[in-house]
Amino acid sequence: MASAYYADAENGDHIDQPTPQALAALIGALNTTDNTFVTIQPDTDDPTWYASVSLLDNGTYKIEHRDTQQDEHQSITRTDHDNIADDLSTWLNNRSPF
């Protein structure tokens, strides 16, 4: 289970230990001009995993998960930011602390 991690948006928003609701709010606030992505990673100098959500020009979201310890890399597109936040929260809960 992931311990300390945070989410950063391109616009400077930063949330430590974001809840699914906080992730949904960050994702829902994305736009195609100056706030196009959110990244989530552990609070460490050498992170072994991260997730990112980017808003594409067509209004869909690209979600990327990478975990080098698990040799995992996945990239998908979705449309509903609440479902994306729930899925991300589940994925984050399965990460090793660091």
N, C-alpha and C positions, 0 to 999 in steps of 0.2 A: 504494500500500500504506500502510495506517495505521501511523504510528510510535507515539508515546506516547499511550496511552489507558488508561482504567481502568473498573472496574465497581464500583458502589456498590449495596448492598442497603438496604432500608428499616431493617433492624435495626442498621445501622452498619458492617457488614462492608465492607471496601474492599480491592480487589486491583488492583495495577498490572499492565498487560500480561497479563490473565488467559488462561490456556491453555483449550482446550476442556474439559479435565477440571475446571479451577477454575470455569468458567462452569456446567458441569453440577452441581457441588456447590452453588454459590450458588442456582441455580434449584431444585434438589432440596430445599433448606432452606426454601423459601418456605412460608408457611402463611397461613391466612385471618384470623388475628387481629392479629398485630403485625409481620409480615414478608411483605408482599403483593407486592413488586416489586423488580426489579433494573434499574438503568440502566447503559448503557455509552456513554461519550462520549470524545472526544479531550481530552487534557490541555492545554487552551487557554482563554483568557478568553472567546472568541467562537466556540464550536463550530458547525460547519456541518452536522454530522450527529450522530445518536444512535440508539441502539436501546434498547428496554425490553421486559421480560418481566414480566407480571403474572399472578398466580394468581387465577383466577376462582372464585366460590363453588361451581361445579359440578365443580371439580377439573381443568379444562382451563387451559391457559396462553394468554394473549393476547400475541402478539409484534408489536411495532411497530418499523418501520425508517423513518427519515426522513433524507434527505440533500438539503439545499437547493441544493447545487452541481449536483446531478444532477436536480433537480426530481422527487425520488422520495419517495413516501410509501406504505407498505404496512402493512396490519394483517391478521394471520391468527391462527387458534387452532390449537393442537396439544396433544398429550397426553404425549409422551415427552421428558423433559428432556435426555437424552443427544443425541437428534436435534436438538433446539432448539439446544443448545450447538454442535454441529458446524455447523449452518446459520449460526448467528451468527458463528462463527469465519471461515467462508468469506466472509460479507458484510463483516466487519471487514477482512479482507485486501484487499478491493477498494476501500476508502475512500482518498481522498487524504489525505496527512498532516494537513493543516489547511486 
